[in-house]
């Protein structure tokens, strides 16, 4: 299976997007609600329809960048948030991105990647973060699928990828997940190592 632009475009065009909650995930919303500095530079990779970007934007954060390999979800964001800066909606491959950020939000991107890319993902996240930058979000803590996304995994597996690059502030079962994901999501808060 080629998890390329055409694959993801077809998923959005066919509306076979079971991962899409239609709203921001509660653990991420609650994390955003406690952020004071609205000037931080934020990335949401593999963002899809990115209700996270919408929530940030509607709450006064303006330095939010969204990247997705598929253009359909980026167009959906433009329709929902007409004032969202076009230059901050990036159609492209996350692994080719050359910018830096204070905060990166993980929401169903990691589980959409071929598992062979997981070590590369962890290194790239580290490269994209400024000093003291954070990677925060949700990851599945369940086996899920092996032939197609979403690809599952375990906390122990994830620690192997992230330990070389990050201080693990939090990696624990989320207690406030939506009911369909309750008991199957880890909330992560990782800080870039010096």
N, C-alpha and C positions, 0 to 999 in steps of 0.2 A: 504494500500500500504506500503510495506517495502522498505524504502529508504536505502538499505544495499549495500554491495559491489557488489553483483550479479546484482542488479538493475542498478547501475551506469556503471558497466562493459558492460552490454548489451546495454546501451545507446551509449557508445563509439564504441562498436563493430558494432552496426547497423547504426552508424553515424547519430543518431537522437539527435543532439547536437545544437539545434537552438540558445542556449545562446552563443555559441562560435562565436565570431566576426571574427576569423581568423587573428586578429592583436590586438595590444594593444589599449585599449580604450583611446581616446584623453585626457579626464580629468586626468587619471592616468599618462599618458605619460608626460603631462605638469607639473604635480607635481614632478615626478622623475627628470625632466630636471632642476629643481631649487634646487635639493639636492647637497650640496657640499662635505659632508663627505662620501666617498666611502667605509669606513671601517665599517659602521653600520651593525648590524646583522638584517636581514630581513626575515620575514615569509610570504609565500603566501599559505593560507589554502584552501582546496577544490579547488585546483588550476587548475584542468583540464589541458588543453594544455599549459597554462601559458605563453602567449606571454609577460606578465609582467616580468616573470623571465628571459626570453630571452632578453628583452630590458635592464633590469638591468645588466645582465651579459655582453652583448655587449657594455655597456657603462662603464665598469670598476668596477662594484660592484661585489665582489666575495663571500661575506657572505650571500648568498641568500639560504633559505631553502624552499622547496616546499613539501607540504603534500597533499596526496589525497588517498581516500579509494580504488579507482580503479587504477590498474597498467597500463592499456592501455595508458592513457594520459602521465604517467611518462615515459613510453617507447617512446612515441612520442617526448617528450622533449629531451631524450637521442639522438634520431635520428637527431633532428634539431640542437642540441648543443652538439656535441660529447665531448667537453672539460668541460662540466658542471660536477662538482664533484658528483659522484654516491652517496656518503655518504650524500649529501644534497638533494637527492630525496627520500622522505620518503613515503613508502606505509603503510598507517595506518589510524587510527581513530584520527582525530583532538582532540577530547575530552580526549584522553589518552596521548597526547603530554606533555612532562615534560622538557621544555627548556625555555629560556627567550630571548626576542628580543627587539631591539630599535624601530622597525617599523613593523607593520603588514598591508598588503595590502588586502583589501576586494574587490573582484570582482566576483559576482554571486555565492558566497558560502552561504551567509546568506539566500538568496531566495531559495536555494536548500534544506535547512534543514526543517524538520517538524516544523511548527511554535511553537509547544510546547517546542522546544529546545531554543527558542530565549532568555529567561532570562539566561539560562545556557551558551549560546554563549557569552553574554555580560560579565558575570563573568569570564569565561575562557579566554577571550581576555585580561581582566584586569590582570589575574594571569600570563599570558604569557609575558606581557610587563614589561620591566625594568622600574625603576623610570624615569619619563619624557618621557616614550615611547608613541608612537602614533599609532592609528588605522586610516588608511586613505583609501578611495576608493569610491565605488559607491553602492548605494542601490536603489531598485525600489521604486518609489513613485506613485504607481498605484495598483488597486485591483488585477489584474492578475488572478491567479487560486486559488481555495480552495481545490481541490481534488488531485492535483499533482503539482510538481514544474514546473516553478518558482512560488513561493508563494509571493504574493504582500504584501503591507502594506502602512502605512502613516508615515509622519514625527512625528506626535504626538505619535503614537504607539511606534516608535523607541526611542523617548526621554524617555519614561517610562523605557525601558530596560537599556539605557546607562547612564542616569543621576546619578544613585548611584555610578558609577565607573569612570566616565570620565568627564573632562571639555570639553564642546562642543565648539570647536574653530570655526568650520564651519559645518553646516548641511543645505544645501540650494540646490535649483534646479540647476543642472548642465546646463550651457549655451552652452557647447561645446561637447555635447553627439553626438554619431553617429545618423544619421537621423531617424533610426528606433526606437530609444530610446529617442529622443528629447522631453523634457517636461515630461518625466516619470522617471528620475533618479535624486537622490540626491547625491551631492558630500559631503562626510563627512571627517572631520579632527578632531579627538578626541584625547585628551591627558589624560593619566592615572592620576587619582587623587592621591594625596599623602596619 
